[in-house]
Amino acid sequence: RTRWCCVVSQHCPDFAMQMAGGFSHPMEPDDELRQLLATLSEELATKLQLNSGRTLEPVSYSKQVVAGMNYRVTLKNEGRLVDCTIFKPLPHTGEAPQLSEFTWR
């Protein structure tokens, strides 16, 4: 087993760094994240108490597979960072993604 783990970590650094059940390594914002944030724009503005016309700029995110998907997202607003956890249920549930928690830095 030890040899196998060493070989995997040498050839697959992403696999070796991600703990089973844990969040992925931080990733650059992409279309997947932007689409998710677009569906939550009103909820984010309300819960984060953003002034009208203020935008959130995605900085990075990571994902965790659960019974759906958890997204840990860092957003920037007027120079301040906010860490958000967003839960996206499995498609068959018909439920919309929702902001689970957030913390301003």
N, C-alpha and C positions, 0 to 999 in steps of 0.2 A: 504493500500500500504506500509506503513512504516514497519509494521510487516513482510510482505512478503519479503521486501528487506533485513531486518535483518536476517530472516531465511535463505534466499539464501546466504547471505554473510557468515553466520556461517557454512553452510554445503558445500558451493561451493566457496572457496576463489578465485579460478582462474576466475570464472565467475564474481565475485564482483569486481575484480581488473581491468578487461579489459573493457574499454569504447567502446560502440558500435561505429564501424567505425574507431576505433583507432588501434594501433599496439598491438600485444600480448605481454605478459611479455617476457623477454629475456630467450632464450632456449640454451641448449648446442648444439654444432654442431652435426649433424646426417647425415645419408646417403642422405636424401633429399637435404640438403644444399651442401654437397660435390658434388653431381651430378650437381646441378645448377652451382656451381663454375667451375666445369670441362668444362661445355659448354661455359663458358665465359673466360676461361684461357687466350686466346690470347688478347681479348679486355681489360681485366684487366691489363695484362702486359704492353700493349701499353699506355693505358690512365693513369695508375699509374706510368709510366716511370720506370719500374723495370728493373734492369740489367739482362742480360741473365743468366738463371740458378737459379735465386732467386725465392723462393717460398713464397706463402701466406698461413699462418696458420689461419684457422677459429677459433675465440675465442667465439663468441656468435651471436645469431640472433633473430629477431622477425619478425612476419608477419602481414600484413594488407590486408584484402580482399577488393578489388576494382573491376573494370572491368578487372579482372585478379588478380595478387597477387604482392604486394610490399614486398620486403624483406629488412630489415634494418640489415646489417651485419657488425660486427666488425672483422677485419682481422689484423694479426700481420705479419710484415716483418722486419727482422733484428732488433728486439726490438722496432720498431715503430708501432703504431696502426693507422689504417685507418678505418673510418666509411663510408660504402658504402650503397647506396640505389639502389636496382636492381628491375626492373619491369619485371614480367613474364606475357605476355598476355594470354588470354584464348586460349585453344588448337584449337578451331575452326578457329581462325584467321590465323593460320599457321606462325605467326611471332615468331621470336626467342627472348629470354630474352635479356635485355640490361642494361648496367650500366647507371643509371639516373644521379647520382651525387656521389661525394666522398669528404671527408675532412680528411686530415692528422692531427693527434694530435701531 
